[in-house]
Amino acid sequence: DAGVIQSPRHEVTEMGQEVTLRCKPISGHDYLFWYRQTMMRGLELLIYFNNNVPIDDSGMPEDRFSAKMPNASFSTLKIQPSEPRDSAVYFCASSPSLGLAGGPRGDEQYFGPGTRLTVT
Amino acid sequence: DAKTTQPNSMESNEEEPVHLPCNHSTISGTDYIHWYRQLPSQGPEYVIHGLTSNVNNRMASLAIAEDRKSSTLILHRATLRDAAVYYCILRDSFGNEKLTFGTGTRLTIIP
């Protein structure tokens, strides 16, 4: 398997522009996560999906951020309008749903290589 | 979420064992202890996890204290490729799937 695929790897845009980050999870994984990493705040979870349904979006910083998962093999994270403080590395991760009923759900998360976003 | 405490940085010589400590005094009975690491310019990668018993895999070993209030990630023979930030994370086995990353320990390997 190719692992989690993210595109683009680097994005430079001007303040006010719309930015769309893309992610293809590992085939067969039920969970998809979007994280953001900055020097100041470290690695923080923005939102995650289970079977294409958003489960927890409490980490999404504000209404300018939106995420969708139209099918099991594709997700987008959109920022509109973008601001310089959105500059960060954005990671997508996916995870299988494992375990028996009543037991631990999910296990390791597999991260993509990240998209480095620079907003000028 | 229960929190973890790790040293900010550690150094180790190449080809020697490394013991990375993690304190989690408020751990609950259903919390698993997960370790991830992040190599430079890469996304985090899973290392190991455990609940109560010590665990071994091809990458590392995890030693868990009897009271579960601390754990140690053991790299048996460090190589330059092991230089990374190591994150110790508690994850509720019956809760949601969230991983909450702290600041981790930056491990430097000295050739």
Chai-1 contact restraints between the chains, C-beta under 6 A:
chainA,res_idxA,chainB,res_idxB,connection_type,confidence,min_distance_angstrom,max_distance_angstrom,comment,restraint_id
A,Y31,B,E97,contact,1.0,0.0,6.0,A-B,restraint_1
A,G42,B,T103,contact,1.0,0.0,6.0,A-B,restraint_2
A,L43,B,F101,contact,1.0,0.0,6.0,A-B,restraint_3
A,L45,B,K98,contact,1.0,0.0,6.0,A-B,restraint_4
A,F91,B,G43,contact,1.0,0.0,6.0,A-B,restraint_5
A,P104,B,S93,contact,1.0,0.0,6.0,A-B,restraint_6
A,G106,B,E97,contact,1.0,0.0,6.0,A-B,restraint_7
A,E108,B,Y46,contact,1.0,0.0,6.0,A-B,restraint_8
A,F111,B,G43,contact,1.0,0.0,6.0,A-B,restraint_9
A,F111,B,P44,contact,1.0,0.0,6.0,A-B,restraint_10
A,G112,B,G43,contact,1.0,0.0,6.0,A-B,restraint_11
A,P113,B,G43,contact,1.0,0.0,6.0,A-B,restraint_12
A,G114,B,G43,contact,1.0,0.0,6.0,A-B,restraint_13
